[in-house]
Amino acid sequence: MVEVKRESEGKSGNAFNQVARNLLNDFMKESSNPDGTTLFGAVGIVALVKFYKKVLLDGALELFHLERLYVETDVTTI
C-alpha cells in the first residue's frame, strides 16, 4: 500500500504519522491476510517518503525506516 499526498497535507513528522494512522492503518486492517502477517506501506508527501509496517490484526503501525527519504536523493534506498 502506498499513499501519496499533496504538499498541503504537511511534511512534519506528526503530519506523516497522522496520515499513516488515518490511511494505512485502516487499509491494512481490511486485509484478508491471516493474523500474524506483516504488511508494509509508504506515505509520500511531495518528495518525502516514510515506510511503515504493521502486524495483523492488532499490531501497532510502526516506522520501518527511521528517517524520511527524499525521492530525488534517496531513490536507490527507496
C-alpha positions as CSV (number, residue, x, y, z in Angstrom):
1,M,0.0,0.0,0.0
2,V,1.4,3.4,-1.0
3,E,-0.4,6.6,-0.4
4,V,0.9,9.9,-1.9
5,K,-0.5,13.2,-0.5
6,R,-0.2,16.8,-1.7
7,E,2.0,19.3,0.0
8,S,-0.9,20.9,1.9
9,E,-1.1,17.7,4.0
10,G,2.1,18.9,5.8
11,K,5.6,17.5,6.0
12,S,6.3,17.4,9.7
13,G,6.9,14.1,11.5
14,N,3.5,14.4,13.1
15,A,1.8,15.0,9.8
16,F,3.3,11.9,8.3
17,N,2.3,9.8,11.2
18,Q,-1.2,11.2,11.2
19,V,-1.7,10.4,7.5
20,A,-0.3,6.9,8.1
21,R,-2.6,6.3,11.0
22,N,-5.6,7.5,9.2
23,L,-4.9,5.8,5.9
24,L,-2.5,2.9,6.1
25,N,-3.8,1.6,9.4
26,D,-7.4,1.4,8.1
27,F,-6.5,-0.2,4.8
28,M,-4.2,-2.7,6.4
29,K,-6.9,-3.7,8.9
30,E,-9.1,-4.6,5.9
31,S,-6.5,-7.1,4.6
32,S,-7.6,-10.7,4.0
33,N,-4.1,-11.9,5.0
34,P,-4.1,-14.2,8.1
35,D,-3.4,-12.8,11.6
36,G,0.3,-12.5,12.2
37,T,1.1,-11.4,8.7
38,T,3.4,-8.3,8.4
39,L,2.2,-5.7,5.9
40,F,4.2,-2.8,4.7
41,G,3.1,0.6,3.4
42,A,4.5,4.0,2.5
43,V,3.3,7.6,2.8
44,G,4.7,10.2,0.4
45,I,4.2,13.9,0.7
46,V,5.6,15.7,-2.3
47,A,9.2,14.4,-2.5
48,L,9.4,12.9,1.0
49,V,8.6,9.3,1.8
50,K,8.2,7.3,5.1
51,F,7.8,3.5,5.2
52,Y,5.7,1.7,7.8
53,K,4.9,-1.9,8.8
54,K,2.0,-3.5,10.8
55,V,1.5,-7.0,12.1
56,L,-2.1,-8.1,11.5
57,L,-4.6,-7.9,13.2
58,D,-4.0,-5.5,16.1
59,G,-0.3,-4.8,15.9
60,A,0.8,-1.2,16.1
61,L,1.7,0.8,13.0
62,E,5.5,1.2,13.2
63,L,8.1,3.0,11.2
64,F,10.0,0.6,9.0
65,H,12.8,3.1,8.1
66,L,13.5,5.6,10.9
67,E,14.0,8.6,8.7
68,R,12.1,10.3,5.9
69,L,13.6,9.6,2.5
70,Y,13.8,12.1,-0.4
71,V,12.7,10.7,-3.7
72,E,15.3,12.8,-5.6
73,T,18.4,11.9,-3.5
74,D,17.4,8.6,-1.9
75,V,15.9,6.8,-4.9
76,T,18.3,3.8,-4.5
77,T,17.3,3.2,-0.9
78,I,13.6,3.6,-1.8
